[in-house]
Every structure is written in structure tokens, then in C-alpha cells.
Amino acid sequence: MIDHCFLRRSTLLGAVALLLAAAVSTPALAQSQKYPDRPLRLITGFLPGGVSDVIARVLGERLGERLNERVVIDGRPGAGGMVSMEIAAKANPDGHTIYLAQPVVSIAGAINKYSWDVVKAFAPIGLIGASMTLLAANPSFPASTPKEFLALARAKPGTIDYGSSGYGGPNHLAAELFQVMAKVKLNHVPYKGAGATLPALIGGEVPVAVLPLLAGLPQLKAGKIKAIGVSGTKRSGAAPDIPALGEVVPGFNYQSWFGFVAPAGTPRPIIVRLNAELNKILDSPEIREKLSSQGVDIETSTPEQLGQLMAEDVKRLARLIKETGIKLE
């Protein structure tokens, strides 16, 4: 015999269970439907005037237009970008904080800088592109080509100072890798971002500097600094007249990637929307021309592809640091 009271109770309990399940699963959806409900914060790790600042302002403005909310650039320089990374990782994961990630994430992961997993601390949104590093010099510096620079560095080991945008940052790492592969010794002078390194180079405080290509191009065009080479095996499409350091140091190649990420736990619907908006922005001919002409090779991705890139870059840098003996703390 069928117990109809039991069936009614079961049906009622089932309905209650479904309602409870829906209540648990809907906050993220409800949140994403209202998103954004206030200005967004876009965190960067270096001073105004550097590559991060330029990319953030160009993309932040367009993202704000598409989301109908203001995007506030929050620059937090220090420790080669790691100060900003910590702040972003610990931010509220509600979609209103975005971080302009780059190799500092990979470096921190490769040297086990923190007790927590750096890559897993973020929810990837999408890749923006990559840029080469520029080895530049004050106009008075005697060497003007990669070949001349190598000859001078080998003739006077340990006597050439070079500036970078911070100890342990991607530009420093590129310089250290170059020294190992070229068998030369330079003296590192760290600054707080490319925005601080450039004035030091122009003013002759340091004779040589390793800079993001994007940050150095305007000063090159103005004749305030001169280019020695870019950090690739081939020349950059944005600056084809500048020799590649890989032309004289076979196999040398180091490029910085850029991408948007959010704190881990950011609702998936928000991540999906931000990825779609970012890719649409990067597909704009105006944005592509604006960034590409300054040294950034645009490349879009899914959140998963950016996550894979970040994880693989950590492994690559960890192997590189171990094999070359580069000391990053």
C-alpha cells in the first residue's frame, strides 16, 4: 500500500531541499546580475609612467565604458611588484578588484616567496599580451650596439651599473639571465618602477638600464636615451630598427606577459563577463594599434589558458633559476 502522507511529506521535503540548494547556489548568480554596483579598482604594481600604468589606463578606461562604471587605477609600487600582488590576492573576491598580473606572479611562485600558492590565489580573467625588455643606455655611454656592449662588459667586468624597475622583478630577471648566458658581470641598481628608472638613466645617474620596451620607446624617439637591444631572439615588430640581443647571445629570449586576474573566489559568471569584455576591448583596432605601437604584442585567451600560462611560467622560471644560479629573494 502506498503511504500518500509519506509521499506528500517526501514531496514537501524535496521541495524544501531544492529551495535550500537554490539559495546556496544563487548568491553568486544574483551578485553577477547586479555587477558592477560601484567603481572597480584596478591594482598595478609600479609607478605612473611605466608599462603597467600605461596598459592599466588604456584598458581601464575602455573597461569602465563597457561596464558603465568607473575603473580606478590603484598603483601600489614596491618589492618588484610583490606589494601590489599581496594586496590584490587578499582583496574581497566580489569582482570589483582586478589585478594587472605579469611575471612577478611567476617569480614569486618560482622562488616560493609565500606560504600560500601564488597562482591559486588568483582567478584568471584573460591574457592581454607580451612585451620585450629593452636594454638602453644614456646617449653618452660608449657602446651603442649589442656587440659593442658585450665587448665593453667583458673588457671591464663588474664596472657597469645598470638600473631596473626593482629587485626580483621581470626586468632584473631578464638582466640576470642575459649576464649568465653572455658570461658578463654588471652591477644592479634597483628603482621603484620604470617611471623612476627612466629619469635616472636620462640624467646619467646610471649609464645603462633594463626597461620595459613600452616605457622606453617614447624616450628613444625623443633622443633622450639610446637603444642597445631588445630581449628576444628576433626583433620586435614595434621597433624593428632595434637589434635583438639574441642575435649576439644565441638563445637569449625573455618576454613579459600581461593579464587581468581577480582574487580567488570571484564568482565565475563575473569572470566570464570580464573575459568577454576584455577580449572585445583588445579586438579594437584602435586599442591594438595603441598598445602594439608601444611594444605590446596583443594576445587574448580564455581564463583557463591564462591560468595554464601562469602555472607553466612558474615551473619554467623555477627551472631557470635553479639551472643558472640566479639569486632572487
C-alpha positions as CSV (number, residue, x, y, z in Angstrom):
1,M,0.0,0.0,0.0
2,I,1.2,3.4,-0.9
3,D,1.5,5.9,2.0
4,H,0.2,9.1,0.5
5,C,1.0,11.1,3.6
6,F,4.6,9.9,3.2
7,L,4.6,10.9,-0.4
8,R,3.3,14.3,0.5
9,R,5.9,14.7,3.2
10,S,8.6,13.4,0.8
11,T,7.5,15.9,-1.9
12,L,7.5,18.7,0.6
13,L,10.9,17.8,1.9
14,G,12.2,17.5,-1.7
15,A,10.8,20.9,-2.5
16,V,12.5,22.4,0.6
17,A,15.8,20.7,-0.3
18,L,15.6,22.2,-3.8
19,L,14.9,25.6,-2.4
20,L,17.8,25.4,0.0
21,A,20.1,24.2,-2.8
22,A,18.9,27.1,-4.9
23,A,19.5,29.5,-2.0
24,V,23.1,28.3,-1.7
25,S,23.8,28.5,-5.4
26,T,22.1,31.7,-6.3
27,P,24.2,34.3,-4.3
28,A,27.0,34.3,-6.9
29,L,24.4,34.4,-9.8
30,A,22.5,37.2,-8.1
31,Q,25.7,39.1,-7.4
32,S,26.8,38.8,-11.0
33,Q,23.4,40.0,-12.3
34,K,23.8,43.2,-10.2
35,Y,27.5,43.5,-11.1
36,P,29.1,46.0,-11.1
37,D,27.3,48.1,-8.5
38,R,30.1,50.5,-7.7
39,P,33.5,51.6,-9.2
40,L,36.1,48.9,-9.8
41,R,39.7,49.0,-8.5
42,L,42.4,48.0,-11.0
43,I,45.6,47.4,-9.0
44,T,49.0,47.8,-10.6
45,G,52.5,47.2,-9.1
46,F,54.6,50.0,-10.5
47,L,54.8,53.8,-10.5
48,P,52.9,56.0,-13.1
49,G,54.7,56.3,-16.4
50,G,55.7,52.6,-16.5
51,V,54.4,49.9,-18.8
52,S,51.9,48.6,-16.2
53,D,50.4,52.1,-15.7
54,V,50.0,52.7,-19.4
55,I,48.3,49.4,-20.0
56,A,46.1,49.8,-17.0
57,R,44.9,53.3,-18.0
58,V,44.3,52.4,-21.6
59,L,42.3,49.3,-20.8
60,G,40.8,50.6,-17.6
61,E,39.1,53.5,-19.4
62,R,37.6,51.2,-22.0
63,L,36.5,48.6,-19.4
64,G,34.8,51.3,-17.5
65,E,32.9,52.4,-20.6
66,R,31.7,48.8,-21.3
67,L,30.7,48.2,-17.7
68,N,29.1,51.6,-17.2
69,E,31.2,52.1,-14.0
70,R,34.4,54.0,-13.3
71,V,37.6,52.0,-13.1
72,V,40.1,53.5,-10.6
73,I,43.8,52.8,-11.1
74,D,45.4,51.8,-7.8
75,G,49.2,51.9,-8.1
76,R,51.0,50.0,-5.3
77,P,54.7,50.0,-6.1
78,G,57.3,48.1,-4.1
79,A,59.3,44.9,-3.9
80,G,59.4,44.5,-7.7
81,G,55.6,44.4,-7.8
82,M,55.0,41.9,-5.0
83,V,53.4,44.5,-2.7
84,S,50.6,45.0,-5.2
85,M,50.3,41.3,-5.7
86,E,49.7,40.6,-2.0
87,I,47.1,43.4,-1.8
88,A,45.3,42.0,-4.8
89,A,45.4,38.4,-3.6
90,K,43.8,39.4,-0.2
91,A,41.1,41.7,-1.7
92,N,37.4,40.9,-1.5
93,P,36.6,38.5,-4.3
94,D,33.4,40.3,-5.4
95,G,34.6,41.2,-8.9
96,H,35.3,44.8,-8.0
97,T,39.0,44.3,-7.7
98,I,41.1,43.4,-10.7
99,Y,44.9,43.0,-10.8
100,L,47.2,43.6,-13.7
101,A,49.3,40.4,-13.4
102,Q,52.6,39.9,-15.0
103,P,55.8,37.8,-14.4
104,V,56.1,38.9,-10.8
105,V,53.4,36.3,-10.1
106,S,55.6,33.6,-11.7
107,I,58.7,34.8,-10.0
108,A,57.0,34.8,-6.6
109,G,55.8,31.3,-7.2
110,A,59.1,30.1,-8.6
111,I,61.1,31.2,-5.5
112,N,58.4,30.1,-3.0
113,K,58.1,33.7,-1.8
114,Y,55.0,33.0,0.3
115,S,53.5,30.2,2.3
116,W,50.4,30.3,0.1
117,D,50.2,29.2,-3.6
118,V,50.6,32.4,-5.6
119,V,48.9,31.1,-8.8
120,K,45.9,29.6,-6.9
121,A,45.4,32.9,-5.0
122,F,44.0,34.3,-8.2
123,A,41.1,33.7,-10.6
124,P,42.5,34.3,-14.1
125,I,40.4,36.6,-16.3
126,G,42.3,36.8,-19.6
127,L,45.7,37.4,-21.3
128,I,46.5,40.9,-22.7
129,G,49.7,40.2,-24.5
130,A,53.5,40.3,-24.1
131,S,56.3,42.8,-24.3
132,M,60.1,42.6,-24.7
133,T,62.5,44.2,-22.4
134,L,64.8,46.9,-23.6
135,L,68.5,47.3,-22.8
136,A,69.0,51.1,-23.1
137,A,71.8,53.5,-22.4
138,N,72.4,57.2,-21.7
139,P,73.5,58.9,-25.0
140,S,77.0,59.4,-23.6
141,F,77.6,55.7,-23.0
142,P,80.4,54.5,-25.3
143,A,78.6,51.4,-26.6
144,S,75.6,51.6,-29.0
145,T,75.1,48.0,-30.3
146,P,74.8,44.6,-28.6
147,K,78.3,43.6,-30.0
148,E,79.9,46.8,-28.6
149,F,78.1,46.4,-25.3
150,L,79.3,42.8,-24.9
151,A,82.9,43.8,-25.7
152,L,82.9,46.6,-23.2
153,A,81.3,44.5,-20.5
154,R,83.8,41.7,-21.0
155,A,86.7,44.1,-21.0
156,K,85.6,45.8,-17.8
157,P,83.7,43.1,-15.7
158,G,81.8,44.4,-12.7
159,T,82.2,48.1,-13.6
160,I,79.0,48.9,-15.5
161,D,76.0,49.8,-13.4
162,Y,72.5,49.1,-14.7
163,G,69.1,50.2,-13.4
164,S,65.9,48.2,-13.3
165,S,62.4,48.6,-12.1
166,G,63.0,46.7,-8.9
167,Y,64.9,43.8,-7.4
168,G,63.4,40.4,-8.3
169,G,61.2,41.9,-11.0
170,P,61.0,40.8,-14.6
171,N,63.5,43.3,-15.9
172,H,66.0,42.3,-13.2
173,L,65.4,38.7,-14.1
174,A,66.0,39.4,-17.8
175,A,69.2,41.2,-17.0
176,E,70.4,38.3,-14.8
177,L,69.6,35.8,-17.4
178,F,71.5,37.9,-20.0
179,Q,74.6,38.0,-17.8
180,V,74.6,34.3,-17.3
181,M,74.2,33.5,-21.0
182,A,76.6,36.2,-22.2
183,K,79.1,35.5,-19.4
184,V,79.4,39.1,-18.3
185,K,79.1,40.8,-14.9
186,L,77.1,44.0,-14.3
187,N,76.1,45.9,-11.1
188,H,72.4,46.1,-10.4
189,V,70.8,49.4,-9.2
190,P,67.1,48.8,-8.4
191,Y,64.5,51.5,-8.6
192,K,60.8,51.6,-7.8
193,G,59.4,51.1,-11.3
194,A,60.3,52.1,-14.8
195,G,58.9,55.6,-14.1
196,A,61.8,56.1,-11.6
197,T,64.4,54.3,-13.7
198,L,64.0,56.4,-16.8
199,P,64.8,59.8,-15.2
200,A,67.9,58.1,-13.6
201,L,69.0,56.9,-17.0
202,I,68.3,60.2,-18.8
203,G,70.1,62.1,-16.0
204,G,73.2,59.9,-16.1
205,E,72.7,58.5,-12.6
206,V,73.1,55.1,-14.2
207,P,74.7,54.6,-17.6
208,V,72.6,51.6,-18.6
209,A,69.1,50.4,-17.7
210,V,66.9,47.4,-18.4
211,L,63.3,48.7,-19.1
212,P,60.0,47.5,-20.5
213,L,60.1,48.3,-24.2
214,L,56.8,50.1,-23.9
215,A,58.2,52.5,-21.3
216,G,61.4,53.2,-23.3
217,L,60.0,53.9,-26.8
218,P,58.9,57.5,-26.2
219,Q,62.3,58.4,-24.8
220,L,64.0,56.7,-27.7
221,K,62.0,58.7,-30.2
222,A,62.8,61.9,-28.3
223,G,66.5,61.1,-28.4
224,K,66.9,61.2,-24.6
225,I,68.2,57.6,-24.4
226,K,69.6,55.2,-27.0
227,A,68.7,51.5,-27.6
228,I,71.3,48.7,-27.4
229,G,69.0,45.8,-27.9
230,V,65.7,44.0,-27.1
231,S,65.4,40.8,-25.1
232,G,64.4,38.4,-27.9
233,T,65.9,36.1,-30.5
234,K,64.1,38.3,-33.1
235,R,63.5,42.0,-33.3
236,S,60.2,43.5,-32.1
237,G,57.6,44.3,-34.6
238,A,57.0,47.6,-32.7
239,A,60.7,48.6,-33.0
240,P,62.2,46.7,-35.9
241,D,65.3,49.0,-36.0
242,I,66.5,47.9,-32.6
243,P,68.7,44.8,-32.7
244,A,67.8,41.7,-30.7
245,L,70.2,40.7,-28.0
246,G,69.6,37.1,-29.1
247,E,71.5,38.0,-32.3
248,V,74.8,38.1,-30.4
249,V,73.8,35.8,-27.4
250,P,72.3,32.8,-29.1
251,G,69.2,31.5,-27.4
252,F,68.6,34.6,-25.2
253,N,64.9,35.3,-25.0
254,Y,62.8,36.9,-22.2
255,Q,59.4,38.5,-22.6
256,S,57.0,39.8,-20.1
257,W,53.3,38.7,-20.3
258,F,50.4,40.8,-19.0
259,G,46.9,39.6,-18.0
260,F,43.9,40.5,-15.8
261,V,43.2,38.4,-12.8
262,A,40.9,38.7,-9.8
263,P,41.2,37.3,-6.2
264,A,40.4,33.6,-6.0
265,G,36.8,33.0,-5.2
266,T,35.5,35.7,-7.5
267,P,32.1,34.4,-8.9
268,R,32.5,32.5,-12.2
269,P,29.8,34.5,-14.0
270,I,31.7,37.7,-13.3
271,I,35.0,36.2,-14.5
272,V,33.3,35.1,-17.7
273,R,31.9,38.5,-18.3
274,L,35.2,40.3,-17.6
275,N,36.9,37.9,-20.0
276,A,34.4,38.7,-22.8
277,E,34.7,42.4,-22.2
278,L,38.5,42.3,-22.2
279,N,38.7,40.3,-25.4
280,K,36.3,42.7,-27.1
281,I,38.4,45.7,-26.0
282,L,41.6,44.0,-27.2
283,D,39.9,43.3,-30.6
284,S,39.5,47.0,-31.2
285,P,41.8,48.2,-34.0
286,E,42.4,51.4,-32.0
287,I,43.5,49.6,-28.8
288,R,45.6,47.1,-30.8
289,E,47.4,49.9,-32.6
290,K,47.8,52.0,-29.4
291,L,49.4,49.1,-27.4
292,S,51.2,47.4,-30.3
293,S,52.9,50.6,-31.5
294,Q,54.4,50.9,-28.0
295,G,55.8,47.4,-27.7
296,V,53.0,45.1,-26.6
297,D,52.1,42.2,-28.8
298,I,48.4,41.7,-28.2
299,E,47.2,38.1,-27.4
300,T,43.8,37.1,-26.0
301,S,42.8,34.0,-24.1
302,T,40.2,32.2,-22.1
303,P,40.6,32.3,-18.2
304,E,41.8,28.7,-18.4
305,Q,44.5,29.4,-20.9
306,L,45.8,32.3,-18.8
307,G,45.8,30.0,-15.7
308,Q,47.8,27.4,-17.6
309,L,50.3,30.0,-18.8
310,M,50.8,31.2,-15.2
311,A,51.3,27.7,-13.8
312,E,53.8,26.8,-16.6
313,D,55.7,30.0,-16.2
314,V,56.3,29.3,-12.5
315,K,57.8,25.9,-13.5
316,R,59.9,27.4,-16.3
317,L,61.3,30.2,-14.0
318,A,62.0,27.8,-11.1
319,R,64.0,25.6,-13.5
320,L,65.8,28.6,-14.9
321,I,66.7,29.9,-11.5
322,K,68.0,26.5,-10.4
323,E,70.0,25.9,-13.6
324,T,71.6,29.3,-13.8
325,G,72.1,30.0,-10.1
326,I,70.3,33.3,-10.2
327,K,69.6,34.6,-6.7
328,L,66.2,36.1,-6.2
329,E,64.9,36.6,-2.7
